[in-house]
Amino acid sequence: MTLATQSAFRHDITASYRIIENATVTQTVFDKSSMTYQGAVYDPAGALVFHSLRPGSPVSNYRPDISISRRRDPIPNSLRFDVAIYGGHFFYAWGHFLIETLSTAALVDEFPNVPVIFSPYEIVGQNEWTEGYQRHTMPILRAAGWGEREIVVSPKPMLVGRLYVPQRLTSFGVASPTVHLAMATVYDRIRSNLARQQSDETVVAMRAEDHRRWHPSERSIYQALSNRGALTILPQNMTTEAQVASISRARTLIGFTGSVLHNSVFMAKGTQVIEIGDRSDRETADPMQSELCRICDQKLVFVPGFDGEPRSADDLLSAINSSAFVP
């Protein structure tokens, strides 16, 4: 029996949507004093539209501000749309972007050709960095299914005459399974639109040396794998199109735990992912990586990065060789 994906509110997540007339979209605002937050869609009566909530953490610690006061006078600095689709929250962290921001694209074929609006998560202003990140991710959003629709990412409140509100399909931070199986269609579209022909290549997705969980042997294992003929890439320095093009060709993807390895969603079915642990207290694969590989039908091999002490590059290379194919 397949378990249902549940939100932090203990309801089953489904690939569904609602249509709200005269909707209001508010900024994401966390109030630590009351442990409440706004940042969702509200109907004309000021009632919260449940589909618009982020179904994962930190909603288990903060409770949603259930209603807003709908004033008769215009909301200052608001954007207005006759018809739009609520894409949910836009995340400026790559892993969250891949598994959460993209999750509302599963039902794109059921929506009209109207603007898609996103609210930045916990960001209330725009600057050169946020605008650059939005441009960086735009090809992925379009390839995921939004196509040539106008895409708007704005911290401003928004008023919409008719708003389509798809259910989010990822409940990050909630007990597994946290990713709905319908997310596979989103990654399929990205591969269909941006991927290159698969080869027998082994690709190593590297992390920057300032990564907060940098492993003592990380630089050495990257070099050792490169010496053995693997293609080493630093995704954060690549365009999204180049990331997909490089990773989609791989038969095997190797990397340390984290969002850099989540790029595995760009690989074909039947490929394999080798995750190297970057924490001394973890002896099994990252739950999110396991789920992504499951819904993308990929084999996942976990290589612990510690054995009491950090494992050497030679030790890691030996473990990789004994557990999976590396050319």
N, C-alpha and C positions, 0 to 999 in steps of 0.2 A: 504494500500500500504506500502510495506517495504522500508524504506529509504536505499539508498546505503551508504556504508562506503566510506568516502572521505579522501584524504590525505591533508596535509597542502598546497599542490600545486593546490588544487581544482579539482583533477581528481578522478574518481571512482576507488576504489581498487578492483581488481578481483583476483581470485585464478588462476594465470597464471604464465608463466615463459618465459624467453628468453634464447637463446643459443648464446654465444659470442665466436668467434674464436680469439685466440691470445689476451686474455684479460689481463688487468693490474688491480690489486686490491691495493689500496693505504691505508696508515694509516689514522686514524681519526685525523685530525689536525684542530683546530679552530684558525682563525686569527682575533683577536679582532679589530685590526687596520683597516682592510678592511671589517670586518663583513662577511667573507667568510669561508667556510670549505671544506676540502677534507675528504675522507673516503668512497670510493665507487668503483664501477667497471667502467673501461674505455675501449673502443674498440680500434682496431689497429690504428685508426686515431686520438686517443686522445679524442674522444667525450665521454661524460658521459652517462652511461647506466642508464636510469631513474628507472628501476626496482630495482636497487641496493641501492637507497637512503632510508634513514629512513624517512617514510612519515609523522611522527609526529614532535612535538616540539623537539629541538629548531629551526628547519629549517624555521619556520615562521619569525625568527629574523635574522638568518644567511642565506645567499644565497649560493648555491653550487658553487664552483669554476668549471665552466662549462667544461673546458678542461685542459689537462696536456700536457706537452711537451714530446713526445716520442723520447727519444734519441736512437741512433743506438748502443751505448755501453751498456752493461748490467747495470741494476739498482743495486746499491750496497746492499748487505745483503738481497737479495730477495730470497723467496722460489719459487720453480718451480714445476708445476704439469702438466702432460700431459692432464688429464681430471679431473675436480672437480665440486662440487656443492658449490655455494656461500650461506652459511647459514645466511649471514648478520652480524649484530653487536652482539657481546657477551656482555651482561650486568652483572655486578657484584652486582646488587641489585635484591633481590629475586622477587619482584613484576614485575619489568621490564623483568627479565628473563622469567617469566611465560607467560607474555602477548606479549612480543616482540621477544625475542630470539627464542622462540618455534614456532613463527608464520610462518616460512618458511618451516615447516615440513608437512604442509597440503597436499602437492602433492608428497610425497616421493615415491609412487608407480609408478610414471611416470619417475623416475630418475634411471640411472644405478648404479651399486654397485661400486662407486668411492668415494674418500675422500670428506668430507664436511669441508669447511674452513670458519672460523669465524674471524672477526676483532674485537679486544676489543674496546669498546666504550669509548673514552676519556682516555684510558690508553695506554701508549707508552712503557711500560716495563713489565717484568715478575718478580715476587718475590714469596716467600714462600706462602703468603696469596692468591695471584691470582691463583697460581697453585693448592692450596688446595681447593679453591672455584670451580675451574674447575672439580676437581676430585669429589667434593661433588655433582655437578649437572649432571655429566656424566650419571648416571642411568636414569635420567629424559629425557635427550636428546635421549638416545637409546630407551627408552620406547615410546617416542613420535613418533617414526617411523624411526629414522636413523639407528637403529639396530646395526649390527656389522661393519658398515662402519668406516673407519678411520676418526676420528674427530680431526681437527687441529685448535687451537686457538692461533693466533700469531699476534703481532703488526707489524711484518715485512711486507714490500710490497710483493706481490705474483704475479707471472706470470703464466698464465694457457693457455695451447694450446686450450682447449675447455672447456668453463665454462657455467654451467647451473645456471641461475639467477632467482630464484622464487621471485615473488612480495611479499613484507611484507604485512601481513594481519591485522596489528594493527597500527592505526595512533594516538598514545598516545598524549594527550593534544589538540586534535582537537574536535570540537563539535560532539556530539553523532549522530549516532552510530560510535564508534571508533574501534570496534572489528568486523571483518568480521565473518559471520555465519560459514564459513568453518573451523574456529578455533575449533569448537565443535569436529571435527574429531580427532584433535590432543589430546584433553583431553580425548576423548573416548579411544584412543589407550593407553594412560598412565594408565587409570583405568583398561583396559583389561589386561595389562601386569603386573601391580604392586598392584592392589587393593585387599582387602580382602572382604569376604562376609559381606553384610550389616547387621547391627543389629539395635535395637531400641536405641542405645547408644546416649547420648548427650556428645559432645566433646567441650571443651573450649580451644581455641587456644590463649595462653597467649603471652604477649610481655615482653621483658626485662625491668627492672625498669629504665634503662638509655634511654628509648625511648624518642624521642624529643617531643612527644605529650602525655606523661604519664598523665593519669587522676588521680585526687586526691583520687578517690574511687576505683581505679583499683585493687590494691592488695586485698581490702576487698571484692569486688564482685567475684574475682576469688575464694577466700576462701569460700564465701557463696554458690557458685555454686558447689564447691567440696563437701561441707557438705551435699548438696542435692543429691549427687550421680553422678554428672557429672565427666567425665574424663578430667582432666586438663593436658595439655601438653605445653611444651615450644619448639616450632618447631625449633628454631635456634640452639638448642642443640641436635637435632636428625639427623640421616641420612635421605636422601631423601626417601629411601625405607621405613623407619619407619614412616615418615610423611604421606606418601600415605597410608600405612597400617592402621594407626590409624584413619585418617580423612575419609578414604573411608568407614569405618564401620558405620559412624555416620548417624543417622536420622536427627539430629540437630547439627549445628555448631554455636558456639557463640564466638564472639570476638569483639575487638574494630576496628574502621575503619583503613584500611591500608593493606599492603601486607600480613600480617599474615592471614587475613581473605580471601585473594585471594586463599588460599589453598582449598577453597570450590570447585574449579574445579576438585578436586579428588573425590568428592562425587557423588553418583548416582542421576539420574533424579528423580524428585518428592520429594527430601529431602528439608530441609529448613535451611536458614541461618539467624541468628539474629545478626545484626550489631549494636554495641553501639557507638554512636557518641563521638568523642574525641575533638570536637571543639565547642566553645560556639556559633559560628555564623552559624552552620549547623543544619538545621531542617529536612533534608531529607537524604536519603542514598547516599553514595558516588557513583557518576555516573559510575565509572569503575566497582565497585562491582555490581551495578544494571545490567550492560551489561553482566558480567560474569555469573550471575545467570540466565539472560534471555537466553543466548545461551546454558547453561547447563540444562535448564528447571527446575530450583529450585525456591522455594518461598523465597523471601527476606523480612524480617521484620526489620524496623529501630526503634531503641530506642534512643531518644535524651539523650545525656550524661549531658546536662545542662538544667536548668530551671531558667534562670537568673544567679544562682550560680551553681557550680558543684553538681549534684545529689548524694545523699548518696547511699551506697551499698543497704540498705533496699529499698530505693525508686526505684533503678534500678531493683532490683530483683522482686519487685511488678509489675513493668512495663513489664518485660520479661514474668512473669507468666500470665499476663492479655492478652498478645498478641500472645503467641505461646505455644506449648507443651514443658514442661520440666519435666522429670521424678523426 
